[in-house]
């Protein structure tokens, strides 16, 4: 394979993984127009369209998806080979691609960015905040951070935070107008701020448990969102009751009296945050360094 052909395939894979010419161009260090020309040359050489382009999105065609499925593992193997050599030489460098939930970015990654950069200045972190549970391998991510129950079973998992007790909250003004629910079934008569699961687009069914009794409630209300900060803001403004996993966002409002906890005895405990990565013979040195930084207990989460 000629060098130009390799560069074309590498560029094509970058566009597929980032679903954007602009983001792929930034990653590759080229202009979007130069990247577009590279893809056009590849499509002309292969005699088929590889990408469907609109003003808002980029996605592979059927031949493009087939090509990507074949070349992506080859690029991963090459990346692993380079990582092995640099690790053997005592070097820790390169780009580390992380796919993470928004709350994990805020709670776990953000407080450690300075420390990690000081310790490993030759590592570039490419962090994608994504609550839609994108496929780690298909996106060529080195690792992802998810709630424990959503870690794929063929992955190596590293616990980052303890399990979390969910909390149902509402503003004092809302509760004064609508009353305080005494049991999960009362939520059917309340406005609920719901969470949409990114993995399949379903609205989350609120889970409760007490004395061995487990319930699921299909909550309904004025807002459905996949952004936890938006849901908390809506609760503070009196739109309804929110059921939150991200305690960091909620506890300060409770302490300030802006939110009040309800259904205390019914709240469920959910698994904490885990970093997960594909099982490989060799874990890249950059990923090992990142994991060590995240599990460092000197910084609280």
PyMOL commands that set and color helices and strands:
alter all, ss='L'
color gray80, all
select helices_A, chain A and resi 3-18+21-28+32-46+62-88+102-119+148-150+172-178+184-189+228-236+247-255+264-266+285-294
alter helices_A, ss='H'
color red, helices_A
select strands_A, chain A and resi 51-53+58-60+94-100+123-129+143-147+155-159+164-165+167-170+192-195+206-210+213-217+223-225+241-244+260-262+269-270+273-278
alter strands_A, ss='S'
color yellow, strands_A
deselect
rebuild
show_as cartoon
